[in-house]
Amino acid sequence: MTTAAASTTPPSPAASPQPARRRRGSRQRAWLPPLIVVSVLFLVFSLPPYLGLDPAKARLPIRPDYPLHYPLMVGHILFGSVALLAGCLQVWPWLRTRFPVVHRWAGRLYLFGGVFPAGVLVLGVAPVSSTGFGSAVGNTALGVLWLATAVAGYRAARRRRYADHRAWMVRNFALTLSIVANRVWLVLFLVLVETPPVAAVFGGDEASRIQTAATASVWLSWVANLLFVEWYVLRRRSSPARPASPHTTPSTPSSTAPARIP
């Protein structure tokens, strides 16, 4: 009798998955402060040389045979800086949950004051890259994908397909972060091409070593980011739905639920 009664006893509220969900949410948000710090430090280091509009202070080589190269590049850098900072606000779960209006306006700033103008301007710079054909193709492909994912994310939001909006914007922000990743990969590849076994392949041609390192960093910076996000987004979207708690009402379908970026 005791065993039968115990077997029919409803689950205790203590077995609620809420604590586990809170721990999981805390782990998912742990990357946000480092991301913001790295993004701000990157801008503090990279942006000042272009604020004075002096081509002589540019960190990237300028094409003297292409008069629009420098102004287009400066415009891309300035709008891209807006995208980088506004994107950090977009992936802040607390801001998105507590202040959805701020989240929407930050999203508009991210797209219309950052990604769209920066993406259009980079298409006037990337094809004439001064670091070689490989870099030109890689940066042009990045610019096209950056704009395409932004358009797809914006259209999904307008159609209230928020799950698709979330996925496209995560992909887009991964491409935005490629500029930060590029600097990390560039340093690593520059060190690699200076090692004796690799340097011997170039026969002492330093220009070729630098160009090869630049090309490799351009491609890996956005391809690696995009592959990681594809794995992350698709893995989460294909994971089984969590069982609903008997004390809660059914949630809104994912296709119409507010966008949530962990």
ZAVEXFI-453993 format. One record per residue: residue number from 1; z, x, y of N, C-alpha, C in turn. Coordinates in Angstrom, 3 decimals, always signed. Last residue first. Example, Ala and Ser with C-alpha at 12.3 -4.5 7.8 and 13.67 -1.06 7.14 Angstrom:
2
   resi        n_Z        n_X        n_Y       ca_Z       ca_X       ca_Y        c_Z        c_X        c_Y
      2     +7.080    +12.850     -2.250     +7.140    +13.670     -1.060     +7.870    +12.900     +0.030
      1     +7.800    +13.190     -5.690     +7.800    +12.300     -4.500     +7.800    +13.200     -3.300
This chain:
262
   resi        n_Z        n_X        n_Y       ca_Z       ca_X       ca_Y        c_Z        c_X        c_Y
    262    -27.115    +21.026    +33.449    -25.818    +21.620    +33.111    -25.549    +22.868    +33.889
    261    -28.334    +18.569    +35.391    -28.655    +19.939    +34.997    -27.353    +20.634    +34.684
    260    -29.350    +15.348    +35.303    -28.161    +16.172    +35.125    -28.599    +17.533    +34.621
    259    -30.538    +12.517    +36.987    -30.822    +13.868    +36.497    -29.548    +14.668    +36.432
    258    -29.466     +9.292    +35.857    -29.568    +10.301    +36.913    -29.786    +11.680    +36.318
    257    -31.560     +7.613    +33.420    -30.271     +8.118    +33.864    -30.452     +9.125    +34.965
    256    -33.855     +6.761    +32.286    -33.521     +6.208    +33.584    -32.203     +6.695    +34.118
    255    -34.125     +8.073    +29.919    -35.306     +8.007    +30.759    -35.010     +7.446    +32.138
    254    -31.734     +7.789    +28.608    -32.011     +9.075    +29.254    -33.191     +8.999    +30.187
    253    -30.045     +4.681    +29.259    -31.030     +5.485    +28.541    -31.407     +6.730    +29.324
    252    -26.549     +4.628    +30.030    -27.906     +4.311    +30.435    -28.885     +5.179    +29.674
    251    -24.184     +4.061    +27.368    -24.701     +4.749    +28.548    -26.112     +4.303    +28.844
    250    -21.961     +1.449    +26.375    -23.150     +2.269    +26.137    -23.667     +2.844    +27.434
    249    -18.499     +1.927    +27.292    -19.694     +1.111    +27.181    -20.890     +1.996    +26.961
    248    -15.704     +3.128    +25.362    -16.632     +3.213    +26.489    -17.812     +2.303    +26.251
    247    -14.158     +3.243    +23.135    -13.495     +2.774    +24.346    -14.408     +2.772    +25.563
    246    -15.536     +4.382    +21.069    -15.300     +2.941    +20.979    -14.672     +2.377    +22.232
    245    -18.045     +6.665    +22.249    -16.633     +6.386    +22.050    -16.428     +4.885    +21.975
    244    -21.069     +7.397    +20.533    -20.370     +6.772    +21.651    -18.924     +6.505    +21.299
    243    -22.087    +10.580    +19.353    -21.624     +9.229    +19.064    -20.818     +8.672    +20.217
    242    -24.751    +12.271    +21.029    -23.347    +12.229    +20.678    -22.935    +10.797    +20.365
    241    -27.968    +12.716    +19.538    -27.123    +12.092    +20.558    -25.686    +12.063    +20.089
    240    -29.147    +15.892    +18.406    -28.740    +14.518    +18.135    -27.836    +13.993    +19.233
    239    -31.532    +17.693    +20.457    -30.271    +17.639    +19.731    -29.858    +16.190    +19.522
    238    -33.727    +17.788    +22.055    -33.955    +17.405    +20.660    -32.681    +17.330    +19.846
    237    -32.711    +18.626    +24.466    -33.338    +17.306    +24.415    -33.556    +16.839    +22.990
    236    -31.746    +21.166    +23.829    -30.809    +20.123    +24.259    -31.422    +18.732    +24.149
    235    -34.140    +22.466    +23.156    -33.045    +22.406    +22.190    -32.076    +21.298    +22.557
    234    -35.615    +22.259    +25.503    -36.070    +21.549    +24.316    -34.967    +21.437    +23.275
    233    -34.034    +23.906    +27.195    -34.275    +22.496    +27.509    -34.666    +21.726    +26.261
    232    -34.023    +26.391    +25.799    -32.779    +25.739    +26.193    -32.990    +24.247    +26.427
    231    -36.721    +27.018    +25.426    -35.822    +26.945    +24.275    -34.577    +26.159    +24.624
    230    -37.512    +26.969    +28.111    -38.134    +26.071    +27.145    -37.257    +25.918    +25.910
    229    -35.918    +29.034    +29.103    -35.670    +27.663    +29.546    -36.320    +26.664    +28.597
    228    -37.065    +31.246    +27.791    -35.647    +30.930    +27.606    -35.368    +29.479    +27.987
    227    -39.682    +31.114    +28.776    -39.437    +30.967    +27.345    -37.978    +30.607    +27.072
    226    -39.217    +31.582    +31.503    -39.767    +30.308    +31.073    -39.540    +30.074    +29.580
    225    -38.195    +34.225    +31.522    -37.427    +33.110    +32.078    -37.902    +31.770    +31.531
    224    -40.379    +35.586    +30.384    -39.085    +35.574    +29.694    -38.215    +34.430    +30.200
    223    -42.324    +35.095    +32.389    -42.551    +34.653    +31.006    -41.230    +34.570    +30.246
    222    -41.299    +36.273    +34.718    -41.404    +34.811    +34.631    -41.661    +34.309    +33.219
    221    -40.937    +38.995    +34.054    -39.962    +38.319    +34.906    -40.070    +36.805    +34.799
    220    -43.126    +39.920    +32.640    -41.900    +39.626    +31.895    -40.919    +38.818    +32.730
    219    -45.035    +40.263    +34.703    -45.241    +39.315    +33.617    -43.935    +38.926    +32.933
    218    -43.785    +42.174    +36.401    -44.311    +40.902    +36.920    -44.421    +39.873    +35.807
    217    -43.245    +44.311    +34.695    -42.122    +43.569    +35.274    -42.577    +42.222    +35.829
    216    -45.835    +45.218    +34.094    -44.961    +44.725    +33.026    -43.817    +43.889    +33.574
    215    -46.680    +46.036    +36.660    -47.375    +44.965    +35.942    -46.493    +44.368    +34.851
    214    -44.869    +48.112    +37.232    -44.934    +46.929    +38.096    -45.594    +45.760    +37.376
    213    -45.479    +49.943    +35.205    -44.129    +49.374    +35.284    -44.129    +48.101    +36.118
    212    -48.130    +50.524    +35.915    -47.831    +49.922    +34.614    -46.456    +49.269    +34.619
    211    -47.750    +51.706    +38.408    -48.532    +50.482    +38.305    -48.256    +49.759    +36.993
    210    -46.292    +53.985    +37.700    -45.689    +52.976    +38.582    -46.429    +51.647    +38.466
    209    -48.177    +55.320    +36.089    -46.870    +54.944    +35.543    -46.241    +53.836    +36.386
    208    -50.255    +55.764    +37.875    -50.477    +54.883    +36.722    -49.161    +54.432    +36.111
    207    -49.022    +57.562    +39.598    -49.494    +56.276    +40.109    -49.707    +55.281    +38.974
    206    -48.580    +59.804    +37.984    -47.438    +59.017    +38.453    -47.869    +57.643    +38.956
    205    -49.827    +61.258    +35.364    -50.359    +60.387    +36.424    -49.249    +59.442    +36.890
    204    -49.058    +62.755    +33.182    -48.636    +63.194    +34.506    -49.156    +62.355    +35.654
    203    -50.057    +61.335    +30.958    -50.593    +62.648    +31.307    -50.245    +63.111    +32.702
    202    -49.140    +59.033    +29.888    -49.876    +58.922    +31.147    -50.404    +60.269    +31.640
    201    -47.722    +59.880    +27.692    -48.888    +59.015    +27.466    -49.756    +58.945    +28.721
    200    -45.533    +61.165    +28.743    -46.599    +61.985    +28.157    -47.862    +61.174    +27.927
    199    -43.837    +59.125    +29.404    -44.536    +59.818    +30.485    -45.692    +60.654    +29.950
    198    -42.788    +58.504    +26.881    -43.681    +57.552    +27.538    -44.474    +58.245    +28.643
    197    -41.260    +60.829    +26.238    -42.281    +60.311    +25.311    -43.273    +59.374    +25.981
    196    -39.601    +61.250    +28.712    -40.653    +62.174    +28.256    -41.661    +61.583    +27.280
    195    -39.292    +58.478    +30.971    -38.790    +59.196    +29.795    -39.913    +60.056    +29.225
    194    -40.479    +56.985    +32.898    -40.140    +58.359    +33.245    -39.569    +59.140    +32.075
    193    -40.739    +54.470    +31.914    -41.970    +55.261    +32.013    -41.694    +56.698    +32.433
    192    -38.010    +53.604    +32.071    -38.669    +53.801    +30.777    -39.893    +54.701    +30.889
    191    -37.540    +53.357    +34.782    -36.760    +54.335    +34.014    -37.470    +54.649    +32.702
    190    -39.326    +51.309    +35.273    -39.499    +52.584    +35.961    -38.723    +53.692    +35.262
    189    -38.191    +49.279    +33.712    -39.488    +49.846    +33.321    -39.771    +51.167    +34.033
    188    -35.817    +48.798    +35.143    -35.762    +49.200    +33.734    -37.070    +49.851    +33.289
    187    -36.820    +48.019    +37.637    -35.971    +49.211    +37.533    -35.952    +49.720    +36.094
    186    -38.192    +45.688    +36.842    -38.913    +46.807    +37.446    -38.110    +48.096    +37.345
    185    -36.204    +43.950    +35.935    -37.157    +44.493    +34.971    -37.891    +45.705    +35.538
    184    -34.976    +43.475    +38.441    -34.213    +44.059    +37.336    -35.158    +44.704    +36.329
    183    -37.009    +42.317    +39.900    -36.426    +43.563    +40.379    -35.630    +44.263    +39.278
    182    -37.525    +39.988    +38.408    -38.555    +41.020    +38.548    -37.964    +42.353    +38.972
    181    -35.359    +38.335    +38.759    -35.510    +39.020    +37.468    -36.519    +40.156    +37.560
    180    -35.990    +37.442    +41.318    -34.767    +38.223    +41.103    -34.878    +39.012    +39.805
    179    -38.330    +36.101    +40.788    -38.358    +37.178    +41.772    -37.119    +38.060    +41.651
    178    -37.620    +34.100    +39.016    -38.379    +35.240    +38.490    -38.414    +36.398    +39.486
    177    -36.442    +31.888    +40.041    -35.566    +33.040    +39.786    -36.330    +34.255    +39.275
    176    -38.594    +30.137    +39.977    -38.086    +30.607    +41.268    -37.251    +31.863    +41.093
    175    -38.718    +29.664    +37.253    -39.803    +30.426    +37.876    -39.395    +30.923    +39.255
    174    -36.392    +28.171    +37.029    -36.506    +29.409    +36.259    -37.619    +30.288    +36.820
    173    -37.104    +26.000    +38.553    -36.108    +26.918    +39.100    -36.087    +28.225    +38.326
    172    -38.975    +24.818    +36.793    -39.394    +25.310    +38.097    -38.402    +26.299    +38.679
    171    -37.371    +24.092    +34.611    -38.464    +25.056    +34.431    -38.858    +25.667    +35.774
    170    -35.786    +22.255    +35.953    -35.160    +23.427    +35.338    -36.210    +24.502    +35.108
    169    -37.737    +20.398    +36.630    -37.102    +21.157    +37.700    -36.318    +22.352    +37.161
    168    -38.462    +19.362    +34.141    -39.463    +20.057    +34.952    -38.814    +20.905    +36.032
    167    -36.006    +18.199    +33.305    -36.638    +19.265    +32.519    -37.634    +20.056    +33.359
    166    -35.544    +16.257    +35.324    -34.582    +17.338    +35.087    -35.246    +18.503    +34.359
    165    -37.768    +14.587    +34.951    -37.554    +15.282    +36.229    -36.635    +16.477    +36.033
    164    -37.227    +13.568    +32.425    -38.389    +14.445    +32.600    -38.263    +15.238    +33.901
    163    -34.960    +12.093    +33.146    -34.851    +13.118    +32.105    -36.018    +14.098    +32.207
    162    -35.961    +10.324    +35.066    -35.052    +11.378    +35.474    -34.860    +12.450    +34.407
    161    -38.229     +8.712    +36.165    -38.140     +9.310    +34.822    -37.266    +10.561    +34.974
    160    -38.876     +7.539    +38.571    -37.542     +7.321    +38.002    -37.450     +7.738    +36.534
    159    -41.099     +8.329    +39.822    -41.274     +7.279    +38.822    -39.967     +6.934    +38.104
    158    -40.105    +10.385    +41.344    -40.627     +9.215    +42.031    -40.808     +8.036    +41.074
    157    -39.541    +12.225    +39.295    -38.441    +11.626    +40.058    -38.908    +10.364    +40.769
    156    -42.128    +12.872    +38.467    -41.208    +12.246    +37.514    -40.044    +11.571    +38.243
    155    -43.116    +14.082    +40.776    -43.714    +12.830    +40.315    -42.798    +12.108    +39.331
    154    -41.488    +16.384    +40.828    -41.442    +15.427    +41.927    -42.004    +14.077    +41.489
    153    -42.250    +17.697    +38.459    -40.871    +17.269    +38.661    -40.748    +16.220    +39.744
    152    -44.973    +18.190    +38.981    -44.589    +17.367    +37.832    -43.160    +16.845    +37.986
    151    -44.750    +19.866    +41.219    -45.435    +18.584    +41.343    -45.027    +17.650    +40.202
    150    -43.411    +22.039    +39.993    -42.793    +21.324    +41.117    -43.425    +19.948    +41.300
    149    -45.254    +22.873    +38.109    -43.986    +22.321    +37.632    -43.254    +21.569    +38.744
    148    -47.303    +23.735    +39.907    -47.555    +22.665    +38.933    -46.252    +22.043    +38.429
    147    -46.155    +25.843    +41.379    -46.575    +24.617    +42.055    -46.736    +23.460    +41.068
    146    -45.688    +27.618    +39.244    -44.598    +27.241    +40.154    -44.935    +25.937    +40.861
    145    -48.218    +28.008    +38.188    -47.207    +27.303    +37.387    -46.043    +26.837    +38.247
    144    -49.367    +29.426    +40.343    -49.954    +28.160    +39.887    -48.923    +27.351    +39.097
    143    -47.709    +31.705    +40.492    -47.820    +30.792    +41.622    -48.360    +29.431    +41.211
    142    -48.167    +32.874    +37.937    -46.823    +32.427    +38.317    -46.901    +31.417    +39.461
    141    -50.855    +33.544    +38.200    -50.454    +32.573    +37.179    -49.069    +32.013    +37.483
    140    -50.548    +35.456    +40.235    -51.338    +34.247    +40.480    -50.982    +33.156    +39.471
    139    -49.037    +37.414    +38.947    -48.468    +36.707    +40.096    -49.240    +35.437    +40.425
    138    -50.884    +38.196    +36.907    -49.551    +37.698    +36.591    -48.933    +36.905    +37.725
    137    -53.101    +39.084    +38.385    -53.241    +37.956    +37.463    -51.874    +37.339    +37.155
    136    -51.909    +41.223    +39.783    -52.573    +40.136    +40.502    -52.694    +38.896    +39.623
    135    -51.035    +42.903    +37.749    -50.046    +42.261    +38.615    -50.648    +41.070    +39.350
    134    -53.575    +43.666    +36.770    -52.595    +42.996    +35.904    -51.533    +42.262    +36.703
    133    -54.774    +44.984    +38.955    -55.328    +43.727    +38.461    -54.320    +42.959    +37.613
    132    -52.415    +46.443    +41.382    -53.356    +46.412    +40.275    -53.747    +45.021    +39.802
    131    -50.824    +46.328    +43.587    -50.302    +47.043    +42.408    -51.178    +46.843    +41.184
    130    -51.668    +44.760    +45.600    -51.939    +46.192    +45.758    -51.414    +46.997    +44.574
    129    -53.280    +41.663    +45.035    -52.115    +42.523    +44.849    -52.505    +43.993    +44.929
    128    -54.830    +39.505    +45.610    -55.201    +40.795    +46.206    -54.029    +41.775    +46.099
    127    -53.710    +37.223    +44.451    -54.986    +37.742    +43.920    -55.403    +39.080    +44.488
    126    -51.284    +36.875    +46.068    -51.250    +37.385    +44.695    -52.595    +37.909    +44.195
    125    -51.955    +35.677    +48.542    -51.508    +37.065    +48.480    -51.663    +37.645    +47.073
    124    -52.529    +33.064    +48.390    -53.370    +33.862    +49.276    -53.035    +35.334    +49.244
    123    -50.574    +32.119    +46.803    -51.917    +32.119    +46.230    -52.916    +32.829    +47.139
    122    -48.409    +32.114    +48.458    -48.516    +33.228    +47.507    -49.892    +33.268    +46.856
    121    -48.761    +29.742    +49.890    -48.977    +31.028    +50.565    -49.143    +32.170    +49.564
    120    -48.092    +27.828    +47.953    -49.441    +27.854    +48.528    -49.726    +29.210    +49.162
    119    -45.398    +28.496    +47.478    -46.380    +28.554    +46.400    -47.799    +28.602    +46.908
    118    -44.201    +28.037    +49.950    -44.191    +29.396    +49.398    -45.228    +29.542    +48.303
    117    -44.600    +25.238    +50.249    -45.248    +26.195    +51.169    -45.284    +27.609    +50.615
    116    -43.191    +24.373    +47.767    -44.581    +24.022    +48.086    -45.217    +24.983    +49.091
    115    -40.548    +25.577    +47.822    -41.514    +25.840    +46.751    -42.946    +25.552    +47.180
    114    -39.463    +24.884    +50.659    -39.391    +26.108    +49.879    -40.563    +26.288    +48.941
    113    -39.533    +22.478    +51.802    -39.233    +23.592    +52.687    -39.198    +24.917    +51.965
    112    -40.120    +20.836    +49.681    -41.007    +20.788    +50.840    -40.735    +21.890    +51.859
    111    -38.159    +21.587    +47.628    -39.588    +21.422    +47.363    -40.438    +21.604    +48.613
    110    -35.680    +21.945    +48.925    -36.131    +22.900    +47.910    -37.643    +22.817    +47.708
    109    -35.508    +19.651    +50.478    -35.601    +20.965    +51.129    -36.141    +22.001    +50.156
    108    -35.285    +17.778    +48.418    -36.435    +17.714    +49.329    -36.624    +19.047    +50.055
    107    -32.849    +18.644    +47.358    -34.061    +18.683    +46.545    -35.312    +18.615    +47.385
    106    -31.149    +18.079    +49.439    -31.331    +19.489    +49.060    -32.568    +19.646    +48.190
    105    -31.330    +15.311    +49.288    -31.859    +15.998    +50.470    -32.055    +17.488    +50.211
    104    -30.130    +14.875    +46.771    -31.513    +14.459    +47.014    -32.110    +15.175    +48.223
    103    -27.560    +15.940    +47.192    -28.416    +16.493    +46.140    -29.882    +16.127    +46.389
    102    -26.624    +14.221    +49.133    -26.822    +15.629    +49.481    -27.747    +16.290    +48.466
    101    -26.486    +11.936    +47.505    -27.368    +11.935    +48.675    -27.661    +13.370    +49.122
    100    -24.561    +12.582    +45.563    -25.980    +12.461    +45.164    -26.940    +12.449    +46.348
     99    -21.907    +14.030    +45.335    -22.661    +13.754    +46.561    -24.152    +13.652    +46.226
     98    -20.909    +14.294    +42.735    -20.065    +13.727    +43.790    -20.845    +13.314    +45.026
     97    -23.068    +15.346    +41.223    -22.310    +14.191    +40.762    -21.558    +13.512    +41.894
     96    -24.061    +17.504    +42.673    -24.980    +16.466    +42.229    -24.240    +15.189    +41.845
     95    -21.797    +19.055    +43.017    -22.469    +18.502    +44.187    -23.369    +17.347    +43.778
     94    -21.218    +19.710    +40.342    -20.240    +18.996    +41.148    -20.897    +18.329    +42.349
     93    -23.515    +21.178    +39.442    -23.187    +19.858    +38.882    -22.231    +19.055    +39.749
     92    -25.976    +22.750    +41.010    -24.514    +22.681    +41.128    -24.076    +21.295    +40.641
     91    -28.656    +23.010    +41.220    -28.087    +23.142    +39.878    -26.566    +23.173    +39.906
     90    -29.099    +22.780    +43.970    -29.610    +21.761    +43.073    -28.987    +21.827    +41.684
     89    -28.106    +25.112    +45.070    -27.410    +23.853    +45.330    -27.847    +22.780    +44.342
     88    -30.073    +26.859    +44.149    -28.695    +27.054    +43.679    -27.858    +25.799    +43.926
     87    -32.227    +25.928    +45.636    -32.207    +25.733    +44.184    -30.827    +25.933    +43.595
     86    -31.666    +26.825    +48.171    -31.588    +25.383    +47.915    -31.560    +25.095    +46.421
     85    -32.120    +29.588    +47.713    -30.796    +29.103    +48.100    -30.646    +27.606    +47.820
     84    -34.857    +29.610    +46.940    -33.841    +30.251    +46.111    -32.447    +29.710    +46.430
     83    -36.186    +28.306    +49.035    -36.211    +27.745    +47.685    -35.096    +28.328    +46.821
     82    -35.729    +30.115    +51.117    -35.197    +28.752    +51.205    -35.130    +28.125    +49.820
     81    -37.208    +32.250    +50.126    -35.762    +32.403    +50.302    -35.078    +31.042    +50.420
     80    -39.782    +31.219    +50.268    -39.197    +31.476    +48.951    -37.691    +31.673    +49.019
     79    -40.152    +31.227    +52.998    -40.046    +29.938    +52.316    -39.449    +30.105    +50.915
     78    -40.174    +34.068    +53.301    -39.226    +33.227    +54.033    -39.051    +31.868    +53.358
     77    -42.259    +34.915    +51.592    -40.903    +35.420    +51.402    -39.877    +34.524    +52.087
     76    -44.498    +33.590    +52.679    -44.083    +33.338    +51.297    -42.638    +33.769    +51.065
     75    -44.565    +34.797    +55.209    -44.337    +33.365    +55.081    -43.870    +32.996    +53.683
     74    -45.121    +37.435    +54.413    -43.877    +37.136    +55.125    -43.556    +35.650    +55.024
     73    -47.669    +37.077    +53.250    -46.556    +37.559    +52.437    -45.221    +37.256    +53.095
     72    -49.189    +36.248    +55.440    -49.031    +35.359    +54.289    -47.844    +35.780    +53.429
     71    -48.978    +38.560    +57.086    -48.416    +37.273    +57.516    -48.236    +36.284    +56.366
     70    -50.226    +40.573    +55.285    -48.829    +40.656    +55.734    -48.287    +39.312    +56.205
     69    -52.887    +39.587    +54.802    -51.976    +39.951    +53.724    -50.522    +39.914    +54.186
     68    -54.775    +39.127    +56.682    -53.830    +38.040    +56.422    -52.762    +38.405    +55.387
     67    -56.420    +41.431    +56.660    -55.516    +41.178    +57.798    -54.470    +40.099    +57.544
     66    -57.128    +43.647    +54.472    -56.945    +42.196    +54.381    -55.947    +41.781    +55.453
     65    -57.090    +46.327    +54.490    -58.410    +45.701    +54.552    -58.339    +44.178    +54.489
     64    -54.483    +47.099    +54.092    -55.026    +47.213    +55.452    -56.382    +46.537    +55.610
     63    -52.100    +45.544    +52.266    -53.533    +45.829    +52.205    -54.101    +45.905    +53.612
     62    -48.939    +47.026    +51.841    -49.758    +46.082    +52.594    -51.223    +46.505    +52.504
     61    -46.389    +47.273    +49.339    -47.589    +47.831    +49.990    -48.427    +46.744    +50.647
     60    -43.085    +46.135    +50.207    -44.259    +46.061    +49.344    -45.466    +46.640    +50.074
     59    -41.297    +46.348    +52.224    -40.970    +47.052    +50.972    -42.153    +47.054    +50.007
     58    -42.141    +46.910    +55.618    -42.310    +46.112    +54.402    -42.004    +46.948    +53.164
     57    -42.127    +48.261    +57.962    -40.862    +48.178    +57.248    -40.963    +47.386    +55.941
     56    -44.647    +48.017    +59.038    -44.228    +49.360    +58.629    -42.938    +49.338    +57.816
     55    -44.869    +45.374    +59.898    -45.479    +45.757    +58.622    -45.028    +47.126    +58.124
     54    -42.376    +43.543    +61.207    -42.954    +44.878    +61.363    -43.545    +45.317    +60.027
     53    -40.785    +41.279    +61.444    -42.251    +41.141    +61.454    -42.951    +42.467    +61.731
     52    -38.075    +41.247    +61.127    -38.596    +41.821    +62.375    -40.095    +41.758    +62.495
     51    -37.768    +40.283    +58.556    -37.373    +39.429    +59.671    -37.890    +39.952    +61.004
     50    -38.273    +42.069    +56.574    -39.377    +41.196    +56.967    -39.030    +40.304    +58.156
     49    -35.951    +43.483    +56.001    -37.125    +44.229    +56.470    -38.266    +43.353    +56.978
     48    -34.077    +41.336    +55.126    -34.063    +41.921    +56.480    -35.309    +42.696    +56.891
     47    -34.500    +40.572    +52.269    -35.051    +39.812    +53.380    -35.106    +40.545    +54.720
     46    -33.223    +42.152    +50.303    -34.683    +42.078    +50.359    -35.239    +41.473    +51.633
     45    -30.402    +42.061    +50.553    -31.083    +43.344    +50.398    -32.574    +43.252    +50.714
     44    -29.869    +39.378    +50.815    -29.302    +40.312    +51.799    -30.016    +41.653    +51.736
     43    -31.085    +38.399    +48.504    -31.666    +38.089    +49.810    -31.147    +39.032    +50.887
     42    -29.344    +39.457    +46.551    -30.773    +39.773    +46.509    -31.414    +39.533    +47.869
     41    -26.953    +38.228    +47.263    -27.081    +39.683    +47.375    -28.546    +40.112    +47.370
     40    -27.643    +35.562    +46.619    -27.314    +35.935    +47.999    -27.456    +37.441    +48.196
     39    -28.066    +35.777    +43.831    -29.133    +35.303    +44.707    -28.885    +35.714    +46.157
     38    -25.551    +36.635    +42.912    -26.726    +37.487    +42.707    -27.855    +37.082    +43.655
     37    -23.993    +34.395    +43.656    -23.693    +35.725    +44.192    -24.915    +36.634    +44.078
     36    -25.166    +32.341    +42.148    -25.165    +32.263    +43.609    -24.936    +33.639    +44.219
     35    -24.666    +33.300    +39.544    -26.030    +33.042    +39.993    -26.108    +33.019    +41.513
     34    -21.857    +33.398    +39.403    -22.645    +34.640    +39.365    -24.074    +34.452    +39.852
     33    -21.356    +30.499    +39.664    -20.935    +31.472    +40.688    -21.684    +32.801    +40.608
     32    -22.726    +29.470    +37.206    -23.133    +29.129    +38.562    -22.650    +30.131    +39.611
     31    -21.840    +29.931    +34.653    -22.892    +30.819    +35.151    -23.215    +30.577    +36.614
     30    -20.045    +27.947    +34.058    -19.508    +29.286    +34.304    -20.551    +30.223    +34.899
     29    -20.874    +25.471    +33.342    -20.871    +25.763    +34.768    -20.431    +27.186    +35.078
     28    -20.571    +25.469    +30.597    -21.919    +25.337    +31.120    -21.993    +25.675    +32.607
     27    -17.799    +25.605    +30.362    -18.601    +26.748    +29.909    -19.992    +26.693    +30.502
     26    -17.148    +23.083    +31.348    -16.669    +24.275    +32.049    -17.471    +25.500    +31.642
     25    -18.326    +21.432    +29.426    -18.825    +21.406    +30.792    -18.387    +22.619    +31.582
     24    -16.703    +22.082    +27.239    -18.124    +22.409    +27.187    -18.723    +22.425    +28.589
     23    -14.279    +21.046    +28.154    -14.403    +22.487    +27.888    -15.862    +22.907    +27.861
     22    -14.966    +18.340    +28.327    -14.586    +19.061    +29.540    -14.697    +20.564    +29.337
     21    -15.463    +17.794    +25.658    -16.563    +17.692    +26.616    -16.232    +18.440    +27.899
     20    -12.932    +18.095    +24.595    -13.990    +19.008    +24.152    -15.155    +18.989    +25.123
     19    -11.598    +15.974    +25.899    -11.218    +17.384    +26.163    -12.290    +18.367    +25.756
     18    -13.147    +13.689    +24.811    -13.174    +14.057    +26.222    -12.728    +15.494    +26.486
     17    -13.168    +12.652    +22.264    -13.902    +13.918    +22.485    -13.868    +14.388    +23.924
     16    -10.028    +11.488    +20.922    -11.118    +11.330    +21.870    -11.812    +12.662    +22.138
     15     -7.838    +11.455    +19.396     -9.026    +12.067    +18.806    -10.240    +11.958    +19.718
     14     -5.950    +10.061    +20.719     -5.852    +11.513    +20.828     -7.073    +12.205    +20.276
     13     -6.293     +7.436    +20.022     -6.915     +7.897    +21.269     -6.874     +9.400    +21.421
     12     -6.944     +7.249    +16.485     -6.002     +7.447    +17.586     -6.731     +7.883    +18.834
     11     -8.849     +4.779    +14.824     -8.682     +6.166    +15.286     -7.746     +6.231    +16.476
     10     -7.018     +2.171    +13.072     -8.064     +2.634    +14.013     -7.818     +4.065    +14.450
      9     -6.244     +2.113     +9.613     -5.714     +2.294    +10.953     -6.813     +2.789    +11.892
      8     -6.996     +1.990     +7.002     -7.584     +1.002     +7.896     -7.081     +1.118     +9.326
      7     -5.585     +3.938     +5.710     -7.041     +4.075     +5.745     -7.705     +3.093     +6.687
      6     -2.983     +3.080     +5.899     -3.379     +4.255     +6.688     -4.889     +4.353     +6.815
      5     -3.031     +1.002     +4.078     -2.793     +0.729     +5.492     -3.242     +1.874     +6.369
      4     -3.457     +2.384     +1.706     -4.452     +1.432     +2.176     -4.278     +1.130     +3.647
      3     -1.102     +3.886     +1.510     -2.391     +4.562     +1.627     -3.458     +3.629     +2.174
      2     +0.811     +1.888     +1.243     +0.858     +2.772     +2.408     -0.482     +3.458     +2.635
      1     +0.000     +0.824     -1.202     +0.000     +0.000     +0.000     +0.000     +0.858     +1.252
